[in-house]
């Protein structure tokens, strides 16, 4: 797949993201002669899994609607604050001039993309922010995807018993 020339001129940052952590891969401009030089950075998250914060959802018939703070609500608000802080930390590591491609499972990658787009509007930046759902990927798969985005051919390996033509 060939990309339009203006998209190739901009450095690319690939972000794989979920609530456990983020992996940021950055490749430079192919015009510099080293599109295969990839910088990798990992960010760990302190956000607890959703199932641990909410637990079993139940309704107590003795409590009137609108009554008192539910401990589950407090835990969910804390989780939301931790998630917002985590997304800000990851966003701070994404260069403002790069084209950004965000991959991930669950709704977190879409939320992160929306926050980046909102920040770009606020700061009057023009950059491409793309997001798509993806399952877990290995580091080699992420690197190959980044090289594909930059326009460089990913490294191919022959099986040990294969004879080159």
C-alpha positions in Angstrom: 0.0 0.0 0.0 1.4 3.3 -1.1 0.8 6.4 1.0 0.4 9.9 -0.3 3.6 11.9 -0.5 2.6 14.5 2.1 1.9 11.8 4.7 5.4 10.2 4.1 7.2 13.5 4.8 6.0 13.6 8.4 7.6 11.5 11.1 5.3 8.7 12.5 4.5 7.7 16.1 2.7 4.4 16.6 1.0 4.0 19.9 -0.3 0.7 21.2 -2.4 1.4 24.2 -4.6 -0.2 26.8 -5.2 0.3 30.6 -2.2 -1.8 31.5 0.4 0.2 29.6 1.4 1.9 26.4 4.2 1.2 23.9 5.3 4.1 21.8 7.3 3.5 18.6 8.7 6.4 16.6 10.3 6.4 13.2 12.0 9.3 11.6 11.5 10.8 8.2 12.4 8.4 5.3 14.1 11.3 3.5 16.8 11.3 6.2 18.0 8.0 5.0 17.3 5.9 8.2 13.5 5.1 8.2 14.3 1.8 10.0 15.8 3.6 13.1 13.0 3.1 15.6 12.8 4.5 19.1 10.7 2.6 21.6 9.3 3.8 24.8 7.1 2.0 27.4 4.7 3.6 29.8 3.2 1.5 32.7 -0.2 2.4 34.0 -1.5 2.5 37.6 -5.1 2.2 36.5 -6.8 -0.8 38.1 -8.8 -3.2 35.8 -12.4 -2.2 35.5 -13.7 -5.4 37.0 -11.7 -4.8 40.2 -13.0 -1.3 40.8 -16.7 -2.1 40.2 -16.9 -5.7 41.4 -20.4 -7.3 41.4 -23.1 -4.7 40.6 -26.1 -5.0 42.9 -29.0 -2.8 43.9 -30.1 -2.4 47.5 -33.8 -2.0 47.8 -33.4 -0.3 51.2 -31.5 2.7 49.7 -33.6 5.4 48.1 -32.5 6.7 44.7 -30.2 9.6 45.1 -29.1 8.5 48.6 -25.5 8.5 49.9 -22.2 7.9 48.1 -21.8 4.3 46.9 -18.3 2.9 47.5 -18.5 1.5 43.9 -19.0 5.1 42.6 -16.0 6.3 44.6 -13.8 3.5 43.2 -15.0 4.2 39.7 -14.3 8.0 40.0 -10.8 7.2 41.3 -10.3 4.8 38.3 -11.4 7.6 35.9 -9.0 10.1 37.5 -6.1 7.6 37.3 -7.0 6.9 33.6 -7.1 10.6 32.8 -3.7 11.1 34.4 -2.3 8.1 32.5 -3.6 9.3 29.2 -2.1 12.8 29.8 1.3 11.2 30.6 1.2 9.2 27.3 0.1 12.3 25.3 3.0 14.3 26.8 5.4 11.7 25.2 3.9 12.0 21.7 5.7 14.7 19.6 3.3 17.5 18.5 4.5 17.4 14.9 4.2 13.7 14.3 1.5 11.8 12.5 0.0 9.5 15.1 -1.5 6.0 14.7 -3.1 4.6 17.8 -3.9 0.9 18.2 -5.4 -0.9 21.1 -8.1 -3.1 22.5 -11.2 -1.8 24.3 -12.4 1.8 24.3 -9.2 3.4 25.7 -7.5 3.9 22.3 -10.5 5.8 21.0 -10.6 8.0 24.1 -6.9 8.7 23.7 -7.3 9.6 20.0 -10.2 11.9 20.9 -8.2 13.6 23.6 -5.2 14.2 21.2 -7.6 15.6 18.6 -9.1 18.0 21.2 -5.7 19.1 22.3 -4.6 19.7 18.7 -7.7 21.9 18.2 -7.0 23.8 21.4 -3.3 24.4 20.4 -4.2 25.0 16.7 -1.9 22.1 15.6 -2.5 20.3 12.3 -1.6 16.6 12.3 -3.1 13.3 11.4 -4.4 11.2 14.3 -5.7 7.8 13.3 -7.0 5.1 15.6 -8.1 1.5 15.1 -9.0 -1.5 17.2 -6.4 -4.2 17.5 -5.7 -7.1 19.7 -2.4 -7.6 21.5 0.6 -7.3 19.1 4.2 -8.4 19.7 7.0 -5.9 19.5 8.1 -7.4 16.1 4.5 -6.9 14.8 4.4 -3.3 16.0 7.8 -2.6 14.4 6.7 -4.1 11.1 3.5 -2.1 11.2 5.5 1.1 11.8 7.8 0.4 9.0 4.8 -0.1 6.7 3.4 3.2 7.8 6.7 5.0 7.1 6.9 3.4 3.7 9.9 1.2 4.3 9.8 -2.5 3.7 9.6 -4.6 6.8 12.4 -7.1 7.5 11.6 -10.5 6.0 13.3 -13.6 7.3 13.5 -16.9 5.5 13.0 -20.2 7.3 16.3 -21.9 8.3 15.8 -24.7 5.8 14.8 -22.4 2.8 17.1 -22.0 -0.1 17.3 -18.4 -1.5 16.4 -18.0 -5.2 
